[in-house]
Amino acid sequence: MHYYRLFLPLFVLLMTGTVQAHTALMACYDEGNGFISCEGGFSDGASAEGVEFRIEQNGNAVMETKMDEYGEVYFKKPLGRYSVVLNAGEGHIVHIDGQDITE
């Protein structure tokens, strides 16, 4: 029996998932009023609604929430050094250092 006829369609099906992979994206802006806004999404155009978001200082999470229905988070700018993290799962994590967030 020619097993390749059975496995070839399965192989092609598995490869299409790899081709359609997407990358997590996030941009953050200093609003100039003591607040920061961040918006997240994916390279395939999908929303980041409900995706985990956190603010870290000294290696500890100081705020944890989820992206809203628009894939956005708005928060008071922390004092001192901080970073923001969008965590959409393994291989889909975005870190931004607070020093890189500008008006």
Secondary structure as UniProt FT lines:
FT   HELIX           4..19
FT   STRAND          24..30
FT   STRAND          35..42
FT   TURN            43..44
FT   TURN            49..50
FT   STRAND          52..57
FT   TURN            58..59
FT   STRAND          60..66
FT   TURN            69..70
FT   STRAND          72..76
FT   STRAND          83..87
FT   TURN            90..91
FT   STRAND          93..97
FT   HELIX           98..100
//
